[in-house]
Amino acid sequence: MTLPSAHDVPLATERRTAARLLLAHPLVTSDGPHADLFPLVRRHADWLVGRFQQVLGYRLLVDSSYARLFKAGLGARSGHRLVRSTGTPFTPHTYACLALALSVLVTAPEQLLLSQLVADIRAAAADADVELEETGRAGGKRTLVAALRQLVQWGVLIETHGHVGVIAQEADGEALITVDRELARVVVAGPLAQSRDGADLVRRAADPGFGGPRTYVRRMLVETPVVHLDELTDTERDWLRTRQRREAHAFLELLSLETEIRAEGVALVDPEGELTDLHLPGTGTVAQAALLLVERLVERLGPAEPGHPATGGVLVVGVAVPDGAVDELLAELVAGYGQRSGWQRGYLEDPDALREAVLDLLSRMRHREEVSDSLLLKRHTALRDQLAGGYDAQLDEHDGVKVCRLLDDHGSHDVAVVGERIAAEAAAARGRLTERESDVFQRFLTGELGDHLSAQVITATHLVAALNDTLKTVRTSHGLGVELVWKLNEDADADVRVAVELLRSPSSLRTREQTEQLRDVTQRRIEDARRAAPSAGYTAHLRTALDYRSWFTFHTFVVEDAAPGRRRKLTGRTGLSQGEQRVLSYLVLFAAASAHFTSLADSAPHAPRLILLDDAFAKVDEPTHGRLGRILVDLDLDFVLTSERLMGNWAEVPSLHIYECLRDPHVRGVATLHYTWNGRHRRLASA
């Protein structure tokens, strides 16, 4: 993950503020509670769009009146729930009302009466075969009001006259509602069209896509209070272990989040307390009781000699809580602190409600997890199936606590001890390379392979420069052109940056210190690739670690003859006419095709450099047609164009073969007339 530039502190601060705002509030409007910061989001929209996509795989949509960060979720049982104004969580019926209301509002008129909206929601429920609580009863009315108030809070509904709460207050209450259909369309973040049902929607939304373990773990770090290593897959765990220090520094610079790294997991901490919806320690009866309960449980259930097995201690990530212990300790806390600390009377009079609220908070803070026997058996079976030869896994129970140990010819061993032993053996094996083998390895990586990588990077740099020299010759009728920039990815890590700098010169010009530095960087990248995919072969590890193409990204900029030195990034919001967009897109397309064919020249020197354009240069002004034709010639591209209007009589193109297709609607078949063009005259070719 690349850090924001440290050379422009105000710029980095603005971007960090905007990113933190969107993480905490994924829907920000120009007239909402965060309207004062909305201009920051607009100002840095391009940077934020790229950043969220690269780091977290989140799509960000920034419009003139709103910004919507489409968070992907982390799968089942990991969402951030909505709550009513009283703090009561939404029920399934409330979510159903919310979804049905959105389905109605995306096509609703700009203004409508509240009674009409309620009637439309009931009709939508009937069409979808969804059973709602009876909206005529008090409970059903309050449920519907909670859903509508949430839409008001988001800005989807505006209470023009009256308020939505009138449904629950008056039998014939009425209000005039204004609808923001654009916001209604962007509230739902998941891929609805591709999903078969709710479970499939949650699964598809949480799919990290091409980002894989890197993206998923980063989402876990940002969206959950703590990431326990035993909750991750082997690949995710290996990636986090090798990257946790670099990610910690990056998250600090990007979002001002501090990282707490422990043996059992990693947590991101916000010193400002703005990026969390849960606080522990916190204020209120439930938060105070939960913190005191955790302290009592640690005192009662903590191991006698905690620590790492390598030092003779016992590594404990979690312990089972005996039946009745929570009720017993909460009763003691109520007696000792309830009246004295002013805890809510409702909780003091209803111990079951206090217990449910406290355990719910601890579950959401990931301090408590329900672990069933079937889950333990599943984990045990997975471990046993993945063990190398010579080991077997055994699951026993001692005093109500299930313990997993590994067995070999020498007896039973703690899992952590075996893990330490295997790690030490692997490290020893890696160190058994002879001096000669190390020398060969070094000469290969920093010599032959290093020179090859160096040549590729230098060649690519020269190719981009040559393409830009050619692109300078073509401008639109308003003097606009294109410039290509090939630079390191913003999230390239420190090792990649060091490698690129060293590879800009061949091995013969590098000092011994630089050669050793390149060797160390290369070996670390290969080791990272090996940890990420231990079952892949060494060739795959080399390909992953040293594929320089994945280190760089092309960026396209619009340049203007009227403003030398100024350039704008080419995006959908650059502010160009349709014709200008097409011309600049053609230039980028031609440059990409030329670069691709040039890269194949060594292996396939006689391959045609062929591109096909259907309905070529449509909606492009005629004076620019010849310039586009000339750049095709300058880039040495072979091209076939089709058009209803163009004949190719361009002075900028030295020669063409032209075929005019003629068709009589009353006769089957197509006749062709073959012409040749020599840059000045078009002649009919002889049959």
VOGU-3710 file (C-alpha; in Angstrom, 3 decimals, decimal comma):
1> mtlpsahdvp> 0,000/0,000/0,000  1,521/3,333/-1,050  1,599/6,157/1,436  0,285/9,655/0,706  3,003/12,106/-0,230  4,771/13,420/2,832  6,008/16,451/0,885  2,589/18,148/0,813  1,256/17,945/4,357  -1,971/19,946/3,750
11> laterrtaar> -2,807/17,796/0,715  -2,212/14,564/2,634  -4,284/15,870/5,554  -7,225/16,755/3,304  -7,160/13,359/1,625  -6,899/11,573/4,966  -9,850/13,550/6,348  -11,982/12,727/3,291  -11,066/9,029/3,402  -11,860/8,790/7,129
21> lllahplvts> -15,200/10,503/6,569  -16,228/8,020/3,857  -15,147/5,019/5,927  -17,275/6,174/8,848  -20,169/7,461/6,701  -20,326/5,663/3,328  -23,109/7,985/2,115  -22,262/11,688/2,321  -24,520/14,364/0,811  -23,921/18,016/-0,004
31> dgphadlfpl> -26,715/19,118/2,347  -26,442/16,426/5,015  -24,806/16,406/8,446  -21,319/16,332/6,885  -21,924/18,973/4,226  -18,925/20,999/5,442  -16,545/18,176/4,431  -18,304/17,229/1,185  -16,184/19,708/-0,874  -13,071/17,802/0,278
41> vrrhadwlvg> -14,495/14,582/-1,134  -15,302/16,302/-4,431  -11,877/17,940/-4,617  -10,000/14,671/-4,175  -12,527/12,417/-5,923  -10,108/10,895/-8,449  -7,537/10,076/-5,778  -10,159/8,637/-3,411  -11,724/6,492/-6,152  -8,362/4,948/-6,995
51> rfqqvlgyrl> -7,299/4,596/-3,372  -10,392/2,772/-2,144  -10,342/0,484/-5,177  -6,655/-0,406/-4,828  -6,504/-0,784/-1,052  -9,921/-2,199/-0,106  -11,556/-3,121/-3,412  -14,389/-0,665/-2,660  -16,141/1,273/-5,434  -16,609/4,982/-4,786
61> lvdssyarlf> -19,149/7,065/-6,712  -18,831/10,844/-6,373  -21,627/12,966/-7,845  -22,331/16,677/-7,653  -24,641/16,226/-4,656  -23,493/13,004/-2,974  -20,662/10,546/-2,515  -21,362/6,843/-2,034  -18,714/4,355/-0,896  -19,974/0,882/-1,753
71> kaglgarsgh> -18,593/-1,249/1,068  -18,532/-4,913/0,158  -19,122/-6,548/3,527  -17,272/-9,490/5,057  -19,800/-12,271/4,602  -22,501/-13,730/6,802  -22,819/-12,639/10,447  -20,368/-9,755/10,057  -22,479/-6,755/9,058  -22,902/-3,417/10,838
81> rlvrstgtpf> -26,522/-3,401/11,901  -28,900/-0,472/11,802  -30,567/0,715/15,016  -33,578/2,834/15,885  -33,281/6,165/17,664  -33,757/4,276/20,940  -30,732/2,074/20,216  -32,878/-0,993/19,523  -31,461/-3,009/16,599  -33,498/-3,337/13,419
91> tphtyaclal> -35,534/-6,529/13,268  -35,923/-8,614/10,097  -39,320/-6,956/9,594  -37,710/-3,493/9,770  -35,136/-4,485/7,143  -37,958/-5,884/4,988  -39,816/-2,559/5,212  -36,611/-0,714/4,323  -35,933/-2,892/1,268  -39,526/-2,662/0,059
101> alsvlvtape> -39,515/1,125/0,482  -36,352/1,410/-1,620  -37,857/-0,785/-4,324  -40,774/1,637/-4,519  -38,777/4,875/-4,294  -36,414/4,246/-7,237  -39,352/4,824/-9,600  -41,532/7,041/-7,407  -42,542/10,582/-8,392  -40,496/13,447/-7,010
111> qlllsqlvad> -43,197/14,183/-4,430  -45,952/12,019/-3,007  -48,194/11,728/0,010  -47,091/9,533/2,886  -50,297/7,486/2,629  -49,516/6,716/-1,015  -46,000/5,600/-0,110  -47,372/3,255/2,565  -49,892/1,836/0,093  -47,129/1,291/-2,490
121> iraaaadadv> -44,986/-0,508/0,097  -47,875/-2,835/0,955  -48,434/-3,526/-2,755  -44,732/-4,253/-3,257  -44,806/-6,677/-0,328  -47,763/-8,488/-1,858  -46,046/-8,674/-5,267  -42,879/-10,075/-3,671  -44,858/-12,506/-1,499  -43,330/-10,945/1,630
131> eleetgragg> -45,283/-11,089/4,866  -45,074/-7,832/6,797  -46,233/-7,042/10,293  -49,727/-5,601/10,041  -49,045/-1,930/9,365  -52,437/-1,038/10,812  -51,374/-2,133/14,297  -49,150/-0,147/16,659  -46,165/-2,520/16,402  -46,303/-2,661/12,619
141> krtlvaalrq> -46,601/1,130/12,391  -43,539/1,645/14,580  -41,576/-0,802/12,426  -42,483/1,033/9,236  -41,713/4,414/10,818  -38,255/3,178/11,848  -37,483/2,198/8,230  -38,766/5,509/6,843  -36,843/7,519/9,449  -33,680/5,760/8,341
151> lvqwgvliet> -34,383/6,879/4,773  -34,917/10,424/6,037  -31,595/10,248/7,865  -29,837/9,153/4,651  -31,486/11,936/2,678  -33,492/9,628/0,435  -36,727/11,084/1,845  -37,276/14,745/2,697  -40,158/15,653/4,995  -41,518/18,640/3,056
161> hghvgviaqe> -44,682/19,053/5,138  -45,277/16,970/8,251  -43,139/13,996/9,278  -43,128/10,235/8,747  -43,718/9,552/12,439  -47,310/10,688/12,026  -48,133/7,134/10,868  -47,752/5,847/14,420  -49,309/8,897/16,086  -52,535/9,537/14,182
171> adgealitvd> -54,969/7,174/12,533  -55,354/9,372/9,444  -52,060/11,240/9,715  -50,660/12,630/6,470  -47,430/14,196/5,256  -45,932/15,407/1,978  -42,683/13,602/1,109  -39,996/14,601/-1,423  -37,985/11,702/-2,912  -34,348/11,763/-4,011
181> relarvvvag> -34,425/8,936/-6,524  -30,681/9,143/-7,224  -29,869/8,430/-3,584  -32,457/5,653/-3,476  -30,683/3,919/-6,350  -27,249/3,966/-4,686  -28,230/2,878/-1,158  -27,985/-0,855/-1,893  -24,359/-1,857/-2,403  -24,557/-5,544/-3,339
191> plaqsrdgad> -24,823/-7,149/-6,809  -28,599/-7,634/-6,784  -28,977/-8,633/-10,432  -26,528/-11,555/-10,209  -27,707/-12,942/-6,859  -30,121/-15,852/-6,483  -31,164/-15,079/-2,903  -30,096/-13,186/0,193  -27,328/-15,591/1,165  -25,900/-15,505/-2,356
201> lvrraadpgf> -26,017/-11,693/-2,313  -23,983/-11,561/0,915  -21,458/-14,063/-0,460  -21,034/-12,264/-3,780  -20,724/-8,856/-2,134  -17,929/-10,099/0,153  -15,923/-11,636/-2,708  -12,600/-9,704/-2,779  -12,178/-10,443/-6,489  -8,712/-10,121/-7,963
211> ggprtyvrrm> -7,401/-8,623/-4,709  -7,760/-12,017/-3,008  -6,370/-12,440/0,526  -4,734/-9,006/0,515  -8,006/-7,162/-0,043  -10,050/-9,375/2,304  -7,597/-9,033/5,215  -7,386/-5,271/4,762  -11,180/-5,094/4,871  -11,163/-7,192/8,044
221> lvetpvvhld> -8,631/-4,859/9,660  -10,599/-1,730/8,792  -14,135/-3,003/9,416  -13,784/-5,163/12,555  -12,497/-4,411/16,068  -9,847/-7,148/15,915  -8,621/-9,777/13,452  -7,744/-13,076/15,117  -5,167/-15,121/13,235  -7,025/-18,372/13,862
231> eltdterdwl> -10,036/-16,964/11,958  -8,026/-16,533/8,754  -7,152/-19,084/6,105  -3,535/-20,192/5,763  -2,989/-17,881/2,797  -4,584/-14,890/4,540  -2,621/-15,556/7,725  0,698/-15,845/5,870  0,044/-12,623/3,989  -0,774/-10,739/7,180
241> rtrqrreaha> 2,270/-12,061/9,030  4,651/-10,994/6,264  3,025/-7,604/5,727  1,741/-6,506/9,131  4,508/-3,996/9,867  4,301/-2,355/6,454  0,502/-2,314/6,574  0,630/-0,775/10,060  2,758/2,118/8,823  0,572/2,567/5,727
251> flellslete> -2,703/2,633/7,689  -1,191/5,189/10,061  -0,265/7,497/7,179  -3,420/6,911/5,139  -6,118/6,913/7,854  -4,338/7,883/11,116  -5,061/4,413/12,490  -2,636/2,861/14,962  -1,966/-0,870/14,822  -1,770/-3,168/17,827
261> iraegvalvd> -0,008/-6,426/16,927  -0,137/-9,407/19,260  0,503/-13,128/18,982  -3,211/-13,880/18,628  -4,119/-11,174/16,129  -4,052/-7,578/14,916  -6,305/-4,604/15,675  -6,485/-1,104/14,199  -7,123/1,596/16,801  -8,463/5,072/16,053
271> pegeltdlhl> -7,113/7,538/18,648  -9,804/10,025/17,615  -12,597/7,508/18,238  -14,392/8,565/15,042  -14,193/5,386/12,960  -15,972/3,025/15,330  -19,621/2,530/16,138  -18,729/0,539/19,263  -16,844/1,782/22,303  -15,372/-0,425/25,008
281> pgtgtvaqaa> -14,523/1,021/27,497  -17,542/3,245/27,039  -20,336/5,037/28,811  -23,692/3,606/29,783  -24,887/0,617/31,734  -24,164/-2,048/29,117  -20,616/-0,864/28,299  -19,662/-0,559/31,979  -21,109/-3,962/32,870  -19,392/-5,591/29,869
291> lllverlver> -15,966/-4,213/30,805  -16,331/-5,297/34,437  -17,529/-8,733/33,330  -14,474/-9,223/31,101  -12,164/-8,273/33,985  -13,859/-10,799/36,297  -13,743/-13,553/33,678  -10,024/-12,987/33,055  -9,341/-13,162/36,789  -11,318/-16,373/37,154
301> lgpaepghpa> -10,460/-18,245/33,918  -7,021/-16,918/32,928  -4,200/-19,549/32,755  -1,838/-19,820/35,676  1,303/-19,363/33,544  0,405/-17,398/30,405  3,058/-16,832/27,782  4,646/-18,417/24,745  5,326/-22,178/24,763  8,918/-21,535/23,706
311> tggvlvvgva> 9,503/-19,843/27,088  7,581/-22,399/29,103  4,282/-20,525/29,157  0,834/-21,412/27,860  -0,487/-19,526/24,813  -4,253/-19,084/25,260  -6,288/-17,262/22,611  -9,714/-18,004/24,123  -11,230/-20,051/26,915  -14,607/-21,676/27,392
321> vpdgavdell> -16,886/-19,965/29,920  -18,623/-22,462/32,251  -22,406/-22,490/32,369  -23,771/-20,091/34,956  -20,549/-18,089/35,312  -21,852/-15,057/33,406  -25,112/-14,933/35,387  -23,244/-15,291/38,667  -20,738/-12,544/37,899  -23,370/-10,146/36,521
331> aelvagygqr> -25,444/-10,610/39,687  -22,369/-9,662/41,756  -21,751/-6,604/39,546  -25,362/-5,432/39,826  -25,192/-5,762/43,604  -21,875/-3,926/43,814  -22,239/-1,245/41,147  -25,887/-1,043/40,040  -27,330/1,481/42,470  -24,011/3,207/43,215
341> sgwqrgyled> -23,185/3,858/39,526  -26,706/4,759/38,471  -27,249/1,856/36,077  -30,538/1,848/34,170  -33,436/0,628/36,269  -34,759/-1,562/33,465  -31,554/-3,604/33,435  -31,414/-3,799/37,238  -34,943/-5,211/37,297  -34,399/-7,571/34,330
351> pdalreavld> -31,144/-9,574/34,675  -31,900/-11,554/31,507  -32,079/-8,351/29,448  -28,776/-7,138/30,925  -27,137/-10,481/30,165  -28,368/-10,435/26,564  -27,227/-6,822/26,004  -23,773/-7,394/27,541  -23,106/-10,601/25,597  -24,337/-8,943/22,406
361> llsrmrhree> -21,855/-6,080/22,863  -18,978/-8,476/23,575  -19,868/-10,528/20,504  -19,830/-7,458/18,312  -16,491/-6,430/19,833  -15,235/-9,965/19,061  -14,458/-10,647/22,723  -16,955/-13,506/22,725  -17,680/-16,206/20,181  -20,117/-19,086/20,224
371> vsdslllkrh> -18,070/-22,206/19,486  -20,081/-25,354/18,924  -18,832/-28,937/19,129  -19,448/-29,309/15,406  -17,208/-26,301/14,654  -14,426/-27,699/16,834  -14,712/-31,070/15,106  -14,600/-29,375/11,697  -11,458/-27,439/12,623  -9,858/-30,582/14,012
381> talrdqlagg> -10,620/-32,554/10,842  -9,205/-29,775/8,642  -6,001/-29,689/10,701  -5,597/-33,461/10,556  -6,067/-33,530/6,785  -3,391/-30,871/6,258  -0,749/-32,391/8,525  2,474/-33,627/7,007  3,435/-37,269/7,323  4,565/-38,337/10,762
391> ydaqldehdg> 1,948/-36,342/12,677  -1,633/-37,014/13,688  -4,150/-34,767/15,487  -6,011/-35,808/18,618  -8,947/-33,980/20,237  -9,460/-34,638/23,978  -11,560/-33,064/26,717  -10,233/-32,133/30,160  -12,532/-30,630/32,787  -14,988/-29,514/30,108
401> vkvcrllddh> -12,288/-27,912/27,926  -11,469/-29,474/24,555  -7,752/-29,626/23,783  -6,131/-30,456/20,438  -2,630/-31,974/20,479  -0,342/-33,454/17,839  1,009/-36,997/18,044  4,187/-38,457/16,560  6,489/-41,381/17,355  7,758/-39,570/20,450
411> gshdvavvge> 4,398/-38,879/22,059  1,906/-36,006/22,405  2,897/-32,362/21,809  1,381/-28,903/22,071  0,370/-27,556/18,634  2,297/-24,315/19,126  5,467/-26,228/20,110  5,281/-28,315/16,941  4,745/-25,162/14,899  7,883/-23,616/16,394
421> riaaeaaaar> 9,837/-26,794/15,684  8,726/-26,924/12,045  9,539/-23,254/11,556  13,031/-23,778/13,001  13,615/-26,794/10,766  12,486/-24,852/7,695  14,812/-21,987/8,573  17,695/-24,413/9,023  16,953/-26,046/5,677  16,969/-22,678/3,932
431> grlteresdv> 20,360/-21,975/5,488  21,977/-25,154/4,174  22,848/-23,634/0,803  26,552/-24,012/0,194  28,675/-20,987/-0,476  28,956/-21,951/-4,130  25,183/-22,427/-4,488  24,599/-19,034/-2,882  27,088/-17,494/-5,293  25,312/-19,069/-8,279
441> fqrfltgelg> 21,948/-17,933/-6,951  23,233/-14,399/-6,445  24,806/-14,206/-9,911  21,595/-15,460/-11,489  19,259/-13,098/-9,631  21,402/-9,982/-9,781  23,232/-10,840/-13,002  21,435/-12,578/-15,842  17,901/-12,235/-14,502  18,599/-8,789/-13,094
451> dhlsaqvita> 19,975/-7,581/-16,415  16,938/-9,003/-18,195  14,578/-7,167/-15,836  16,678/-4,026/-16,146  16,520/-4,218/-19,954  12,748/-4,723/-19,843  12,165/-1,733/-17,565  14,483/0,507/-19,602  12,947/-0,653/-22,888  9,440/-0,009/-21,591
461> thlvaalndt> 10,447/3,485/-20,470  11,916/4,258/-23,902  8,848/2,824/-25,626  6,523/5,096/-23,642  8,732/8,086/-24,493  8,633/7,182/-28,186  4,857/6,795/-28,093  4,495/10,222/-26,490  6,694/11,744/-29,196  4,308/10,333/-31,794
471> lktvrtshgl> 1,182/11,335/-29,874  2,417/14,940/-29,721  1,809/15,243/-33,449  -1,962/14,740/-33,188  -4,344/17,286/-31,681  -8,097/17,785/-31,805  -9,527/20,850/-33,519  -9,371/22,600/-30,119  -5,721/21,750/-29,528  -6,220/18,836/-27,113
481> gvelvwklne> -3,922/15,825/-27,064  -2,884/12,841/-24,979  0,188/12,066/-22,888  0,940/8,650/-21,387  2,632/8,214/-18,015  3,954/4,809/-16,948  4,765/4,854/-13,263  4,895/2,714/-10,167  1,596/1,702/-8,595  0,588/3,877/-5,688
491> dadadvrvav> 0,425/0,817/-3,420  3,834/-0,540/-4,455  5,737/-1,559/-1,331  9,201/-0,374/-0,345  10,955/-3,445/-1,794  9,452/-2,852/-5,235  10,474/0,805/-5,172  14,036/-0,106/-4,251  14,168/-2,814/-6,944  12,941/-0,450/-9,675
501> ellrspsslr> 15,536/2,172/-8,813  18,324/-0,417/-8,888  17,067/-1,987/-12,123  17,246/1,321/-13,970  20,950/0,613/-14,490  22,588/-2,655/-15,699  24,578/-4,856/-13,322  27,907/-3,624/-14,727  27,172/-0,125/-13,416  25,893/-1,111/-9,956
511> treqteqlrd> 28,140/-1,007/-6,899  28,648/-4,065/-4,710  26,369/-2,552/-2,059  23,651/-1,987/-4,653  24,026/-5,554/-5,938  23,673/-6,963/-2,426  20,661/-4,723/-1,805  19,003/-5,947/-5,016  19,705/-9,553/-4,032  18,156/-9,066/-0,593
521> vtqrriedar> 15,078/-7,354/-2,038  14,645/-10,092/-4,635  14,985/-12,882/-2,108  12,427/-11,246/0,184  9,919/-10,966/-2,641  10,454/-14,604/-3,606  10,016/-15,630/0,017  6,797/-13,589/0,258  5,499/-15,322/-2,880  6,414/-18,714/-1,434
531> raapsagyta> 4,531/-18,006/1,799  1,478/-16,776/-0,087  1,324/-19,923/-2,273  3,461/-22,651/-0,673  2,095/-25,370/-2,963  3,123/-23,561/-6,162  6,427/-24,376/-7,828  9,555/-22,247/-7,749  8,910/-21,018/-11,276  5,537/-19,658/-10,181
541> hlrtaldyrs> 7,178/-17,978/-7,182  9,725/-16,287/-9,452  7,002/-15,181/-11,856  4,920/-13,695/-9,041  7,828/-11,995/-7,312  9,562/-10,552/-10,373  6,769/-9,713/-12,808  7,655/-6,055/-13,259  4,468/-5,401/-15,253  2,379/-5,710/-12,103
551> wftfhtfvve> 4,500/-3,023/-10,440  3,502/-0,295/-12,884  0,287/1,341/-14,095  -0,443/3,422/-17,168  -2,053/6,830/-16,605  -3,567/8,898/-19,396  -3,522/12,693/-19,282  -5,153/15,348/-21,449  -2,783/18,132/-22,559  -3,648/21,467/-24,181
561> daapgrrrkl> -1,619/23,538/-26,625  -3,215/26,659/-25,138  -1,927/25,791/-21,640  1,588/24,301/-21,894  2,604/22,374/-18,800  -0,961/21,799/-17,696  -2,429/18,313/-17,850  -5,601/16,674/-16,590  -6,160/12,999/-15,895  -8,444/11,465/-18,510
571> tgrtglsqge> -11,570/10,187/-16,724  -15,293/10,190/-17,323  -15,475/13,547/-15,537  -12,722/15,392/-17,413  -15,259/17,615/-19,163  -14,767/16,883/-22,852  -17,169/16,845/-25,749  -18,174/13,463/-27,136  -16,016/14,000/-30,205  -12,987/14,967/-28,107
581> qrvlsylvlf> -13,463/11,914/-25,911  -13,495/9,696/-28,982  -10,350/11,243/-30,485  -8,375/10,927/-27,264  -9,643/7,383/-26,741  -8,487/6,468/-30,265  -5,025/7,823/-29,499  -4,750/5,732/-26,322  -6,038/2,644/-28,163  -3,538/3,067/-30,998
591> aaasahftsl> -0,661/3,576/-28,558  -1,623/0,461/-26,571  -1,841/-1,644/-29,738  1,537/-0,374/-30,951  3,178/-1,121/-27,595  1,708/-4,628/-27,583  2,930/-5,467/-31,074  6,343/-3,955/-30,390  6,733/-6,221/-27,360  6,109/-9,232/-29,633
601> adsaphaprl> 8,631/-8,174/-32,245  11,497/-10,318/-30,949  9,504/-13,542/-30,688  7,300/-12,988/-33,763  8,978/-10,451/-36,069  6,679/-11,168/-39,016  3,370/-11,043/-37,125  0,949/-8,472/-38,580  0,369/-5,376/-36,453  -3,331/-5,522/-37,212
611> illddafakv> -6,216/-3,558/-35,703  -9,850/-3,487/-36,841  -12,123/-0,450/-36,434  -15,833/-0,764/-37,147  -17,665/2,489/-37,980  -14,310/4,230/-37,717  -14,005/7,799/-36,435  -17,757/8,237/-35,923  -18,679/11,622/-34,382  -15,140/12,904/-34,979
621> depthgrlgr> -14,812/16,146/-36,968  -13,542/15,623/-40,533  -10,225/17,572/-40,260  -9,155/15,154/-37,531  -9,780/12,028/-39,661  -6,555/12,473/-41,598  -4,533/13,104/-38,428  -5,802/9,864/-36,911  -4,974/8,052/-40,149  -1,457/9,491/-40,110
631> ilvdldldfv> -0,776/8,313/-36,556  -1,768/4,795/-37,587  0,932/5,028/-40,239  3,480/6,590/-37,863  2,910/3,761/-35,352  3,391/1,232/-38,185  -0,001/-0,374/-37,594  -1,819/-2,477/-40,173  -5,461/-1,444/-40,077  -8,845/-2,315/-41,514
641> ltserlmgnw> -11,536/0,374/-41,212  -15,246/0,168/-42,018  -17,519/3,171/-42,402  -20,687/4,355/-44,112  -19,178/7,800/-44,761  -15,386/7,664/-45,039  -13,501/6,871/-48,217  -9,996/7,320/-46,821  -8,957/10,125/-49,171  -6,545/11,614/-46,625
651> aevpslhiye> -3,435/13,458/-47,753  -1,727/12,415/-44,515  -1,929/8,698/-45,487  0,476/7,730/-48,322  -1,401/4,673/-49,591  -4,602/2,705/-49,059  -6,674/-0,013/-50,638  -10,343/1,009/-50,609  -13,297/-1,272/-51,235  -16,731/0,244/-51,777
661> clrdphvrgv> -19,527/-2,260/-51,170  -22,688/-1,937/-53,265  -25,925/-3,806/-52,715  -29,113/-3,956/-54,774  -32,041/-4,744/-52,440  -33,640/-6,817/-55,211  -30,552/-8,940/-55,915  -28,787/-11,388/-53,619  -25,127/-10,646/-52,976  -22,821/-7,653/-52,645
671> atlhytwngr> -20,686/-6,056/-55,365  -17,384/-4,310/-54,591  -15,422/-1,571/-56,317  -11,683/-1,637/-55,607  -9,814/1,680/-55,473  -6,241/2,574/-54,643  -5,080/5,779/-52,975  -1,541/7,131/-53,353  -1,778/10,152/-51,085  -3,007/12,459/-53,860
681> hrrlasa> -5,373/10,595/-56,154  -7,893/7,781/-55,888  -7,994/5,428/-58,851  -10,266/2,552/-59,731  -8,221/-0,623/-59,778  -8,366/-2,728/-62,922  -10,283/-5,961/-62,684
//
